[in-house]
Amino acid sequence: MKSLKDHLKTKHIEIFLSEIAVGDPPKTDAHFFEASSIPYPDGDLPKEVRG
């Protein structure tokens, strides 16, 4: 959730929100999922993620 909240504070989101506020935005559904741990599909994280 922190990543989402941080993302919603970025400049491009600010621009997006100001643009859709001008017109009549389409109906939108949002679904949020949260997980504390998800194993990587192949079992190991890629080296770029491991650091």
mmCIF entry with sequence, helices, sheets and N, C-alpha, C, O atoms, coordinates in Angstrom:
data_MODEL
# 
_entry.id   MODEL 
# 
_entity.id                         1 
_entity.type                       polymer 
_entity.pdbx_number_of_molecules   1 
# 
_entity_poly.entity_id                      1 
_entity_poly.type                           'polypeptide(L)' 
_entity_poly.nstd_linkage                   no 
_entity_poly.nstd_monomer                   no 
_entity_poly.pdbx_seq_one_letter_code       MKSLKDHLKTKHIEIFLSEIAVGDPPKTDAHFFEASSIPYPDGDLPKEVRG 
_entity_poly.pdbx_seq_one_letter_code_can   MKSLKDHLKTKHIEIFLSEIAVGDPPKTDAHFFEASSIPYPDGDLPKEVRG 
_entity_poly.pdbx_strand_id                 A 
# 
loop_
_entity_poly_seq.entity_id 
_entity_poly_seq.num 
_entity_poly_seq.mon_id 
_entity_poly_seq.hetero 
1 1  MET n 
1 2  LYS n 
1 3  SER n 
1 4  LEU n 
1 5  LYS n 
1 6  ASP n 
1 7  HIS n 
1 8  LEU n 
1 9  LYS n 
1 10 THR n 
1 11 LYS n 
1 12 HIS n 
1 13 ILE n 
1 14 GLU n 
1 15 ILE n 
1 16 PHE n 
1 17 LEU n 
1 18 SER n 
1 19 GLU n 
1 20 ILE n 
1 21 ALA n 
1 22 VAL n 
1 23 GLY n 
1 24 ASP n 
1 25 PRO n 
1 26 PRO n 
1 27 LYS n 
1 28 THR n 
1 29 ASP n 
1 30 ALA n 
1 31 HIS n 
1 32 PHE n 
1 33 PHE n 
1 34 GLU n 
1 35 ALA n 
1 36 SER n 
1 37 SER n 
1 38 ILE n 
1 39 PRO n 
1 40 TYR n 
1 41 PRO n 
1 42 ASP n 
1 43 GLY n 
1 44 ASP n 
1 45 LEU n 
1 46 PRO n 
1 47 LYS n 
1 48 GLU n 
1 49 VAL n 
1 50 ARG n 
1 51 GLY n 
# 
_struct_asym.id          A 
_struct_asym.entity_id   1 
# 
loop_
_struct_conf.conf_type_id 
_struct_conf.id 
_struct_conf.pdbx_PDB_helix_id 
_struct_conf.beg_label_comp_id 
_struct_conf.beg_label_asym_id 
_struct_conf.beg_label_seq_id 
_struct_conf.pdbx_beg_PDB_ins_code 
_struct_conf.end_label_comp_id 
_struct_conf.end_label_asym_id 
_struct_conf.end_label_seq_id 
_struct_conf.pdbx_end_PDB_ins_code 
_struct_conf.beg_auth_comp_id 
_struct_conf.beg_auth_asym_id 
_struct_conf.beg_auth_seq_id 
_struct_conf.end_auth_comp_id 
_struct_conf.end_auth_asym_id 
_struct_conf.end_auth_seq_id 
_struct_conf.pdbx_PDB_helix_class 
_struct_conf.details 
_struct_conf.pdbx_PDB_helix_length 
HELX_P HELX_P1 AA1 LYS A 2  ? HIS A 7  ? LYS A 2  HIS A 7  1 ? 6  
HELX_P HELX_P2 AA2 LYS A 11 ? VAL A 22 ? LYS A 11 VAL A 22 1 ? 12 
HELX_P HELX_P3 AA3 LYS A 47 ? ARG A 50 ? LYS A 47 ARG A 50 1 ? 4  
# 
_struct_conf_type.id          HELX_P 
_struct_conf_type.criteria    ? 
_struct_conf_type.reference   ? 
# 
loop_
_atom_site.group_PDB 
_atom_site.id 
_atom_site.type_symbol 
_atom_site.label_atom_id 
_atom_site.label_alt_id 
_atom_site.label_comp_id 
_atom_site.label_asym_id 
_atom_site.label_entity_id 
_atom_site.label_seq_id 
_atom_site.pdbx_PDB_ins_code 
_atom_site.Cartn_x 
_atom_site.Cartn_y 
_atom_site.Cartn_z 
_atom_site.occupancy 
_atom_site.B_iso_or_equiv 
_atom_site.pdbx_formal_charge 
_atom_site.auth_seq_id 
_atom_site.auth_comp_id 
_atom_site.auth_asym_id 
_atom_site.auth_atom_id 
_atom_site.pdbx_PDB_model_num 
ATOM 1   N N  . MET A 1 1  ? 0.826   -1.194  0.000   1.00 0.00 ? 1  MET A N  1 
ATOM 2   C CA . MET A 1 1  ? 0.000   0.000   0.000   1.00 0.00 ? 1  MET A CA 1 
ATOM 3   C C  . MET A 1 1  ? 0.871   1.259   0.000   1.00 0.00 ? 1  MET A C  1 
ATOM 4   O O  . MET A 1 1  ? 0.494   2.272   -0.589  1.00 0.00 ? 1  MET A O  1 
ATOM 5   N N  . LYS A 1 2  ? 2.025   1.201   0.652   1.00 0.00 ? 2  LYS A N  1 
ATOM 6   C CA . LYS A 1 2  ? 2.899   2.365   0.662   1.00 0.00 ? 2  LYS A CA 1 
ATOM 7   C C  . LYS A 1 2  ? 3.338   2.712   -0.756  1.00 0.00 ? 2  LYS A C  1 
ATOM 8   O O  . LYS A 1 2  ? 3.358   3.886   -1.129  1.00 0.00 ? 2  LYS A O  1 
ATOM 9   N N  . SER A 1 3  ? 3.689   1.702   -1.549  1.00 0.00 ? 3  SER A N  1 
ATOM 10  C CA . SER A 1 3  ? 4.098   1.953   -2.932  1.00 0.00 ? 3  SER A CA 1 
ATOM 11  C C  . SER A 1 3  ? 2.979   2.612   -3.722  1.00 0.00 ? 3  SER A C  1 
ATOM 12  O O  . SER A 1 3  ? 3.229   3.535   -4.498  1.00 0.00 ? 3  SER A O  1 
ATOM 13  N N  . LEU A 1 4  ? 1.759   2.153   -3.535  1.00 0.00 ? 4  LEU A N  1 
ATOM 14  C CA . LEU A 1 4  ? 0.619   2.745   -4.230  1.00 0.00 ? 4  LEU A CA 1 
ATOM 15  C C  . LEU A 1 4  ? 0.424   4.187   -3.784  1.00 0.00 ? 4  LEU A C  1 
ATOM 16  O O  . LEU A 1 4  ? 0.247   5.077   -4.617  1.00 0.00 ? 4  LEU A O  1 
ATOM 17  N N  . LYS A 1 5  ? 0.454   4.422   -2.483  1.00 0.00 ? 5  LYS A N  1 
ATOM 18  C CA . LYS A 1 5  ? 0.277   5.780   -1.975  1.00 0.00 ? 5  LYS A CA 1 
ATOM 19  C C  . LYS A 1 5  ? 1.373   6.704   -2.492  1.00 0.00 ? 5  LYS A C  1 
ATOM 20  O O  . LYS A 1 5  ? 1.093   7.846   -2.857  1.00 0.00 ? 5  LYS A O  1 
ATOM 21  N N  . ASP A 1 6  ? 2.609   6.230   -2.530  1.00 0.00 ? 6  ASP A N  1 
ATOM 22  C CA . ASP A 1 6  ? 3.710   7.029   -3.072  1.00 0.00 ? 6  ASP A CA 1 
ATOM 23  C C  . ASP A 1 6  ? 3.490   7.320   -4.549  1.00 0.00 ? 6  ASP A C  1 
ATOM 24  O O  . ASP A 1 6  ? 3.729   8.439   -5.004  1.00 0.00 ? 6  ASP A O  1 
ATOM 25  N N  . HIS A 1 7  ? 3.039   6.325   -5.298  1.00 0.00 ? 7  HIS A N  1 
ATOM 26  C CA . HIS A 1 7  ? 2.778   6.494   -6.727  1.00 0.00 ? 7  HIS A CA 1 
ATOM 27  C C  . HIS A 1 7  ? 1.697   7.540   -6.975  1.00 0.00 ? 7  HIS A C  1 
ATOM 28  O O  . HIS A 1 7  ? 1.791   8.328   -7.916  1.00 0.00 ? 7  HIS A O  1 
ATOM 29  N N  . LEU A 1 8  ? 0.678   7.544   -6.132  1.00 0.00 ? 8  LEU A N  1 
ATOM 30  C CA . LEU A 1 8  ? -0.418  8.493   -6.310  1.00 0.00 ? 8  LEU A CA 1 
ATOM 31  C C  . LEU A 1 8  ? 0.006   9.935   -6.036  1.00 0.00 ? 8  LEU A C  1 
ATOM 32  O O  . LEU A 1 8  ? -0.748  10.863  -6.330  1.00 0.00 ? 8  LEU A O  1 
ATOM 33  N N  . LYS A 1 9  ? 1.195   10.137  -5.480  1.00 0.00 ? 9  LYS A N  1 
ATOM 34  C CA . LYS A 1 9  ? 1.727   11.478  -5.211  1.00 0.00 ? 9  LYS A CA 1 
ATOM 35  C C  . LYS A 1 9  ? 2.652   11.973  -6.331  1.00 0.00 ? 9  LYS A C  1 
ATOM 36  O O  . LYS A 1 9  ? 3.172   13.086  -6.240  1.00 0.00 ? 9  LYS A O  1 
ATOM 37  N N  . THR A 1 10 ? 2.869   11.175  -7.384  1.00 0.00 ? 10 THR A N  1 
ATOM 38  C CA . THR A 1 10 ? 3.805   11.553  -8.431  1.00 0.00 ? 10 THR A CA 1 
ATOM 39  C C  . THR A 1 10 ? 3.188   12.589  -9.380  1.00 0.00 ? 10 THR A C  1 
ATOM 40  O O  . THR A 1 10 ? 1.968   12.731  -9.463  1.00 0.00 ? 10 THR A O  1 
ATOM 41  N N  . LYS A 1 11 ? 4.061   13.302  -10.089 1.00 0.00 ? 11 LYS A N  1 
ATOM 42  C CA . LYS A 1 11 ? 3.639   14.381  -10.986 1.00 0.00 ? 11 LYS A CA 1 
ATOM 43  C C  . LYS A 1 11 ? 2.696   13.881  -12.081 1.00 0.00 ? 11 LYS A C  1 
ATOM 44  O O  . LYS A 1 11 ? 1.702   14.540  -12.385 1.00 0.00 ? 11 LYS A O  1 
ATOM 45  N N  . HIS A 1 12 ? 2.999   12.717  -12.678 1.00 0.00 ? 12 HIS A N  1 
ATOM 46  C CA . HIS A 1 12 ? 2.131   12.260  -13.773 1.00 0.00 ? 12 HIS A CA 1 
ATOM 47  C C  . HIS A 1 12 ? 0.737   11.912  -13.286 1.00 0.00 ? 12 HIS A C  1 
ATOM 48  O O  . HIS A 1 12 ? -0.222  12.048  -14.046 1.00 0.00 ? 12 HIS A O  1 
ATOM 49  N N  . ILE A 1 13 ? 0.593   11.470  -12.056 1.00 0.00 ? 13 ILE A N  1 
ATOM 50  C CA . ILE A 1 13 ? -0.746  11.205  -11.505 1.00 0.00 ? 13 ILE A CA 1 
ATOM 51  C C  . ILE A 1 13 ? -1.466  12.530  -11.249 1.00 0.00 ? 13 ILE A C  1 
ATOM 52  O O  . ILE A 1 13 ? -2.669  12.646  -11.486 1.00 0.00 ? 13 ILE A O  1 
ATOM 53  N N  . GLU A 1 14 ? -0.728  13.520  -10.767 1.00 0.00 ? 14 GLU A N  1 
ATOM 54  C CA . GLU A 1 14 ? -1.307  14.847  -10.564 1.00 0.00 ? 14 GLU A CA 1 
ATOM 55  C C  . GLU A 1 14 ? -1.851  15.395  -11.891 1.00 0.00 ? 14 GLU A C  1 
ATOM 56  O O  . GLU A 1 14 ? -2.957  15.933  -11.936 1.00 0.00 ? 14 GLU A O  1 
ATOM 57  N N  . ILE A 1 15 ? -1.075  15.255  -12.958 1.00 0.00 ? 15 ILE A N  1 
ATOM 58  C CA . ILE A 1 15 ? -1.510  15.710  -14.279 1.00 0.00 ? 15 ILE A CA 1 
ATOM 59  C C  . ILE A 1 15 ? -2.729  14.915  -14.741 1.00 0.00 ? 15 ILE A C  1 
ATOM 60  O O  . ILE A 1 15 ? -3.702  15.494  -15.223 1.00 0.00 ? 15 ILE A O  1 
ATOM 61  N N  . PHE A 1 16 ? -2.680  13.598  -14.596 1.00 0.00 ? 16 PHE A N  1 
ATOM 62  C CA . PHE A 1 16 ? -3.800  12.740  -14.992 1.00 0.00 ? 16 PHE A CA 1 
ATOM 63  C C  . PHE A 1 16 ? -5.083  13.141  -14.267 1.00 0.00 ? 16 PHE A C  1 
ATOM 64  O O  . PHE A 1 16 ? -6.134  13.277  -14.894 1.00 0.00 ? 16 PHE A O  1 
ATOM 65  N N  . LEU A 1 17 ? -5.004  13.330  -12.960 1.00 0.00 ? 17 LEU A N  1 
ATOM 66  C CA . LEU A 1 17 ? -6.194  13.682  -12.184 1.00 0.00 ? 17 LEU A CA 1 
ATOM 67  C C  . LEU A 1 17 ? -6.747  15.047  -12.582 1.00 0.00 ? 17 LEU A C  1 
ATOM 68  O O  . LEU A 1 17 ? -7.963  15.238  -12.630 1.00 0.00 ? 17 LEU A O  1 
ATOM 69  N N  . SER A 1 18 ? -5.852  15.998  -12.868 1.00 0.00 ? 18 SER A N  1 
ATOM 70  C CA . SER A 1 18 ? -6.337  17.322  -13.287 1.00 0.00 ? 18 SER A CA 1 
ATOM 71  C C  . SER A 1 18 ? -7.009  17.245  -14.657 1.00 0.00 ? 18 SER A C  1 
ATOM 72  O O  . SER A 1 18 ? -7.980  17.957  -14.913 1.00 0.00 ? 18 SER A O  1 
ATOM 73  N N  . GLU A 1 19 ? -6.498  16.386  -15.534 1.00 0.00 ? 19 GLU A N  1 
ATOM 74  C CA . GLU A 1 19 ? -7.090  16.230  -16.872 1.00 0.00 ? 19 GLU A CA 1 
ATOM 75  C C  . GLU A 1 19 ? -8.468  15.578  -16.819 1.00 0.00 ? 19 GLU A C  1 
ATOM 76  O O  . GLU A 1 19 ? -9.385  16.021  -17.511 1.00 0.00 ? 19 GLU A O  1 
ATOM 77  N N  . ILE A 1 20 ? -8.627  14.538  -16.009 1.00 0.00 ? 20 ILE A N  1 
ATOM 78  C CA . ILE A 1 20 ? -9.943  13.878  -15.970 1.00 0.00 ? 20 ILE A CA 1 
ATOM 79  C C  . ILE A 1 20 ? -10.961 14.694  -15.181 1.00 0.00 ? 20 ILE A C  1 
ATOM 80  O O  . ILE A 1 20 ? -12.165 14.487  -15.329 1.00 0.00 ? 20 ILE A O  1 
ATOM 81  N N  . ALA A 1 21 ? -10.489 15.621  -14.340 1.00 0.00 ? 21 ALA A N  1 
ATOM 82  C CA . ALA A 1 21 ? -11.410 16.469  -13.580 1.00 0.00 ? 21 ALA A CA 1 
ATOM 83  C C  . ALA A 1 21 ? -12.129 17.458  -14.490 1.00 0.00 ? 21 ALA A C  1 
ATOM 84  O O  . ALA A 1 21 ? -13.202 17.948  -14.141 1.00 0.00 ? 21 ALA A O  1 
ATOM 85  N N  . VAL A 1 22 ? -11.550 17.757  -15.656 1.00 0.00 ? 22 VAL A N  1 
ATOM 86  C CA . VAL A 1 22 ? -12.120 18.726  -16.588 1.00 0.00 ? 22 VAL A CA 1 
ATOM 87  C C  . VAL A 1 22 ? -13.374 18.175  -17.273 1.00 0.00 ? 22 VAL A C  1 
ATOM 88  O O  . VAL A 1 22 ? -14.338 18.910  -17.489 1.00 0.00 ? 22 VAL A O  1 
ATOM 89  N N  . GLY A 1 23 ? -13.363 16.914  -17.607 1.00 0.00 ? 23 GLY A N  1 
ATOM 90  C CA . GLY A 1 23 ? -14.480 16.328  -18.346 1.00 0.00 ? 23 GLY A CA 1 
ATOM 91  C C  . GLY A 1 23 ? -15.329 15.432  -17.477 1.00 0.00 ? 23 GLY A C  1 
ATOM 92  O O  . GLY A 1 23 ? -15.365 15.569  -16.254 1.00 0.00 ? 23 GLY A O  1 
ATOM 93  N N  . ASP A 1 24 ? -16.006 14.520  -18.127 1.00 0.00 ? 24 ASP A N  1 
ATOM 94  C CA . ASP A 1 24 ? -16.849 13.542  -17.449 1.00 0.00 ? 24 ASP A CA 1 
ATOM 95  C C  . ASP A 1 24 ? -16.148 12.192  -17.569 1.00 0.00 ? 24 ASP A C  1 
ATOM 96  O O  . ASP A 1 24 ? -16.338 11.486  -18.559 1.00 0.00 ? 24 ASP A O  1 
ATOM 97  N N  . PRO A 1 25 ? -15.340 11.822  -16.572 1.00 0.00 ? 25 PRO A N  1 
ATOM 98  C CA . PRO A 1 25 ? -14.558 10.584  -16.698 1.00 0.00 ? 25 PRO A CA 1 
ATOM 99  C C  . PRO A 1 25 ? -15.451 9.344   -16.759 1.00 0.00 ? 25 PRO A C  1 
ATOM 100 O O  . PRO A 1 25 ? -16.540 9.328   -16.186 1.00 0.00 ? 25 PRO A O  1 
ATOM 101 N N  . PRO A 1 26 ? -14.992 8.322   -17.446 1.00 0.00 ? 26 PRO A N  1 
ATOM 102 C CA . PRO A 1 26 ? -15.783 7.078   -17.524 1.00 0.00 ? 26 PRO A CA 1 
ATOM 103 C C  . PRO A 1 26 ? -15.835 6.390   -16.168 1.00 0.00 ? 26 PRO A C  1 
ATOM 104 O O  . PRO A 1 26 ? -14.962 6.586   -15.322 1.00 0.00 ? 26 PRO A O  1 
ATOM 105 N N  . LYS A 1 27 ? -16.862 5.590   -15.978 1.00 0.00 ? 27 LYS A N  1 
ATOM 106 C CA . LYS A 1 27 ? -16.979 4.802   -14.754 1.00 0.00 ? 27 LYS A CA 1 
ATOM 107 C C  . LYS A 1 27 ? -15.798 3.836   -14.694 1.00 0.00 ? 27 LYS A C  1 
ATOM 108 O O  . LYS A 1 27 ? -15.476 3.173   -15.680 1.00 0.00 ? 27 LYS A O  1 
ATOM 109 N N  . THR A 1 28 ? -15.166 3.764   -13.547 1.00 0.00 ? 28 THR A N  1 
ATOM 110 C CA . THR A 1 28 ? -13.985 2.922   -13.394 1.00 0.00 ? 28 THR A CA 1 
ATOM 111 C C  . THR A 1 28 ? -14.113 2.075   -12.140 1.00 0.00 ? 28 THR A C  1 
ATOM 112 O O  . THR A 1 28 ? -14.521 2.568   -11.088 1.00 0.00 ? 28 THR A O  1 
ATOM 113 N N  . ASP A 1 29 ? -13.770 0.826   -12.250 1.00 0.00 ? 29 ASP A N  1 
ATOM 114 C CA . ASP A 1 29 ? -13.701 -0.062  -11.098 1.00 0.00 ? 29 ASP A CA 1 
ATOM 115 C C  . ASP A 1 29 ? -12.236 -0.311  -10.784 1.00 0.00 ? 29 ASP A C  1 
ATOM 116 O O  . ASP A 1 29 ? -11.432 -0.512  -11.695 1.00 0.00 ? 29 ASP A O  1 
ATOM 117 N N  . ALA A 1 30 ? -11.886 -0.301  -9.523  1.00 0.00 ? 30 ALA A N  1 
ATOM 118 C CA . ALA A 1 30 ? -10.505 -0.593  -9.121  1.00 0.00 ? 30 ALA A CA 1 
ATOM 119 C C  . ALA A 1 30 ? -10.533 -1.751  -8.138  1.00 0.00 ? 30 ALA A C  1 
ATOM 120 O O  . ALA A 1 30 ? -11.373 -1.805  -7.241  1.00 0.00 ? 30 ALA A O  1 
ATOM 121 N N  . HIS A 1 31 ? -9.620  -2.656  -8.319  1.00 0.00 ? 31 HIS A N  1 
ATOM 122 C CA . HIS A 1 31 ? -9.503  -3.810  -7.428  1.00 0.00 ? 31 HIS A CA 1 
ATOM 123 C C  . HIS A 1 31 ? -8.102  -3.795  -6.829  1.00 0.00 ? 31 HIS A C  1 
ATOM 124 O O  . HIS A 1 31 ? -7.118  -3.644  -7.554  1.00 0.00 ? 31 HIS A O  1 
ATOM 125 N N  . PHE A 1 32 ? -8.008  -3.948  -5.547  1.00 0.00 ? 32 PHE A N  1 
ATOM 126 C CA . PHE A 1 32 ? -6.720  -3.928  -4.862  1.00 0.00 ? 32 PHE A CA 1 
ATOM 127 C C  . PHE A 1 32 ? -6.492  -5.270  -4.180  1.00 0.00 ? 32 PHE A C  1 
ATOM 128 O O  . PHE A 1 32 ? -7.399  -5.828  -3.562  1.00 0.00 ? 32 PHE A O  1 
ATOM 129 N N  . PHE A 1 33 ? -5.295  -5.769  -4.298  1.00 0.00 ? 33 PHE A N  1 
ATOM 130 C CA . PHE A 1 33 ? -4.900  -7.017  -3.678  1.00 0.00 ? 33 PHE A CA 1 
ATOM 131 C C  . PHE A 1 33 ? -3.611  -6.757  -2.907  1.00 0.00 ? 33 PHE A C  1 
ATOM 132 O O  . PHE A 1 33 ? -2.755  -5.995  -3.358  1.00 0.00 ? 33 PHE A O  1 
ATOM 133 N N  . GLU A 1 34 ? -3.477  -7.371  -1.780  1.00 0.00 ? 34 GLU A N  1 
ATOM 134 C CA . GLU A 1 34 ? -2.269  -7.203  -0.994  1.00 0.00 ? 34 GLU A CA 1 
ATOM 135 C C  . GLU A 1 34 ? -1.789  -8.576  -0.539  1.00 0.00 ? 34 GLU A C  1 
ATOM 136 O O  . GLU A 1 34 ? -2.587  -9.427  -0.147  1.00 0.00 ? 34 GLU A O  1 
ATOM 137 N N  . ALA A 1 35 ? -0.508  -8.773  -0.596  1.00 0.00 ? 35 ALA A N  1 
ATOM 138 C CA . ALA A 1 35 ? 0.080   -10.036 -0.152  1.00 0.00 ? 35 ALA A CA 1 
ATOM 139 C C  . ALA A 1 35 ? 1.356   -9.728  0.611   1.00 0.00 ? 35 ALA A C  1 
ATOM 140 O O  . ALA A 1 35 ? 2.080   -8.791  0.275   1.00 0.00 ? 35 ALA A O  1 
ATOM 141 N N  . SER A 1 36 ? 1.620   -10.501 1.614   1.00 0.00 ? 36 SER A N  1 
ATOM 142 C CA . SER A 1 36 ? 2.840   -10.264 2.380   1.00 0.00 ? 36 SER A CA 1 
ATOM 143 C C  . SER A 1 36 ? 4.017   -11.037 1.795   1.00 0.00 ? 36 SER A C  1 
ATOM 144 O O  . SER A 1 36 ? 5.169   -10.657 2.002   1.00 0.00 ? 36 SER A O  1 
ATOM 145 N N  . SER A 1 37 ? 3.741   -12.110 1.074   1.00 0.00 ? 37 SER A N  1 
ATOM 146 C CA . SER A 1 37 ? 4.830   -12.890 0.496   1.00 0.00 ? 37 SER A CA 1 
ATOM 147 C C  . SER A 1 37 ? 4.300   -13.681 -0.691  1.00 0.00 ? 37 SER A C  1 
ATOM 148 O O  . SER A 1 37 ? 3.291   -14.379 -0.595  1.00 0.00 ? 37 SER A O  1 
ATOM 149 N N  . ILE A 1 38 ? 4.999   -13.558 -1.806  1.00 0.00 ? 38 ILE A N  1 
ATOM 150 C CA . ILE A 1 38 ? 4.627   -14.302 -2.998  1.00 0.00 ? 38 ILE A CA 1 
ATOM 151 C C  . ILE A 1 38 ? 5.896   -14.945 -3.549  1.00 0.00 ? 38 ILE A C  1 
ATOM 152 O O  . ILE A 1 38 ? 6.844   -14.230 -3.874  1.00 0.00 ? 38 ILE A O  1 
ATOM 153 N N  . PRO A 1 39 ? 5.942   -16.271 -3.664  1.00 0.00 ? 39 PRO A N  1 
ATOM 154 C CA . PRO A 1 39 ? 7.135   -16.895 -4.234  1.00 0.00 ? 39 PRO A CA 1 
ATOM 155 C C  . PRO A 1 39 ? 7.243   -16.567 -5.723  1.00 0.00 ? 39 PRO A C  1 
ATOM 156 O O  . PRO A 1 39 ? 6.233   -16.497 -6.424  1.00 0.00 ? 39 PRO A O  1 
ATOM 157 N N  . TYR A 1 40 ? 8.459   -16.369 -6.194  1.00 0.00 ? 40 TYR A N  1 
ATOM 158 C CA . TYR A 1 40 ? 8.672   -16.115 -7.612  1.00 0.00 ? 40 TYR A CA 1 
ATOM 159 C C  . TYR A 1 40 ? 8.272   -17.370 -8.392  1.00 0.00 ? 40 TYR A C  1 
ATOM 160 O O  . TYR A 1 40 ? 8.552   -18.479 -7.938  1.00 0.00 ? 40 TYR A O  1 
ATOM 161 N N  . PRO A 1 41 ? 7.624   -17.227 -9.553  1.00 0.00 ? 41 PRO A N  1 
ATOM 162 C CA . PRO A 1 41 ? 7.105   -18.401 -10.282 1.00 0.00 ? 41 PRO A CA 1 
ATOM 163 C C  . PRO A 1 41 ? 8.135   -19.505 -10.539 1.00 0.00 ? 41 PRO A C  1 
ATOM 164 O O  . PRO A 1 41 ? 7.794   -20.686 -10.475 1.00 0.00 ? 41 PRO A O  1 
ATOM 165 N N  . ASP A 1 42 ? 9.385   -19.141 -10.827 1.00 0.00 ? 42 ASP A N  1 
ATOM 166 C CA . ASP A 1 42 ? 10.401  -20.165 -11.096 1.00 0.00 ? 42 ASP A CA 1 
ATOM 167 C C  . ASP A 1 42 ? 11.148  -20.597 -9.836  1.00 0.00 ? 42 ASP A C  1 
ATOM 168 O O  . ASP A 1 42 ? 12.086  -21.390 -9.916  1.00 0.00 ? 42 ASP A O  1 
ATOM 169 N N  . GLY A 1 43 ? 10.746  -20.091 -8.693  1.00 0.00 ? 43 GLY A N  1 
ATOM 170 C CA . GLY A 1 43 ? 11.379  -20.484 -7.437  1.00 0.00 ? 43 GLY A CA 1 
ATOM 171 C C  . GLY A 1 43 ? 12.431  -19.534 -6.934  1.00 0.00 ? 43 GLY A C  1 
ATOM 172 O O  . GLY A 1 43 ? 12.513  -19.318 -5.725  1.00 0.00 ? 43 GLY A O  1 
ATOM 173 N N  . ASP A 1 44 ? 13.250  -18.947 -7.804  1.00 0.00 ? 44 ASP A N  1 
ATOM 174 C CA . ASP A 1 44 ? 14.289  -18.016 -7.394  1.00 0.00 ? 44 ASP A CA 1 
ATOM 175 C C  . ASP A 1 44 ? 14.022  -16.637 -7.983  1.00 0.00 ? 44 ASP A C  1 
ATOM 176 O O  . ASP A 1 44 ? 13.519  -16.514 -9.100  1.00 0.00 ? 44 ASP A O  1 
ATOM 177 N N  . LEU A 1 45 ? 14.359  -15.614 -7.228  1.00 0.00 ? 45 LEU A N  1 
ATOM 178 C CA . LEU A 1 45 ? 14.244  -14.257 -7.740  1.00 0.00 ? 45 LEU A CA 1 
ATOM 179 C C  . LEU A 1 45 ? 15.339  -14.005 -8.769  1.00 0.00 ? 45 LEU A C  1 
ATOM 180 O O  . LEU A 1 45 ? 16.440  -14.542 -8.642  1.00 0.00 ? 45 LEU A O  1 
ATOM 181 N N  . PRO A 1 46 ? 15.057  -13.205 -9.775  1.00 0.00 ? 46 PRO A N  1 
ATOM 182 C CA . PRO A 1 46 ? 16.094  -12.852 -10.731 1.00 0.00 ? 46 PRO A CA 1 
ATOM 183 C C  . PRO A 1 46 ? 17.219  -12.088 -10.033 1.00 0.00 ? 46 PRO A C  1 
ATOM 184 O O  . PRO A 1 46 ? 16.978  -11.428 -9.022  1.00 0.00 ? 46 PRO A O  1 
ATOM 185 N N  . LYS A 1 47 ? 18.437  -12.167 -10.553 1.00 0.00 ? 47 LYS A N  1 
ATOM 186 C CA . LYS A 1 47 ? 19.570  -11.533 -9.891  1.00 0.00 ? 47 LYS A CA 1 
ATOM 187 C C  . LYS A 1 47 ? 19.378  -10.025 -9.763  1.00 0.00 ? 47 LYS A C  1 
ATOM 188 O O  . LYS A 1 47 ? 19.890  -9.425  -8.818  1.00 0.00 ? 47 LYS A O  1 
ATOM 189 N N  . GLU A 1 48 ? 18.644  -9.388  -10.703 1.00 0.00 ? 48 GLU A N  1 
ATOM 190 C CA . GLU A 1 48 ? 18.396  -7.952  -10.618 1.00 0.00 ? 48 GLU A CA 1 
ATOM 191 C C  . GLU A 1 48 ? 17.574  -7.596  -9.389  1.00 0.00 ? 48 GLU A C  1 
ATOM 192 O O  . GLU A 1 48 ? 17.729  -6.512  -8.825  1.00 0.00 ? 48 GLU A O  1 
ATOM 193 N N  . VAL A 1 49 ? 16.702  -8.505  -8.976  1.00 0.00 ? 49 VAL A N  1 
ATOM 194 C CA . VAL A 1 49 ? 15.846  -8.265  -7.816  1.00 0.00 ? 49 VAL A CA 1 
ATOM 195 C C  . VAL A 1 49 ? 16.583  -8.605  -6.521  1.00 0.00 ? 49 VAL A C  1 
ATOM 196 O O  . VAL A 1 49 ? 16.422  -7.923  -5.509  1.00 0.00 ? 49 VAL A O  1 
ATOM 197 N N  . ARG A 1 50 ? 17.399  -9.672  -6.563  1.00 0.00 ? 50 ARG A N  1 
ATOM 198 C CA . ARG A 1 50 ? 18.144  -10.079 -5.377  1.00 0.00 ? 50 ARG A CA 1 
ATOM 199 C C  . ARG A 1 50 ? 19.151  -9.035  -4.936  1.00 0.00 ? 50 ARG A C  1 
ATOM 200 O O  . ARG A 1 50 ? 19.418  -8.895  -3.743  1.00 0.00 ? 50 ARG A O  1 
ATOM 201 N N  . GLY A 1 51 ? 19.716  -8.297  -5.889  1.00 0.00 ? 51 GLY A N  1 
ATOM 202 C CA . GLY A 1 51 ? 20.692  -7.238  -5.567  1.00 0.00 ? 51 GLY A CA 1 
ATOM 203 C C  . GLY A 1 51 ? 22.094  -7.723  -5.411  1.00 0.00 ? 51 GLY A C  1 
ATOM 204 O O  . GLY A 1 51 ? 22.995  -6.930  -5.141  1.00 0.00 ? 51 GLY A O  1 
# 
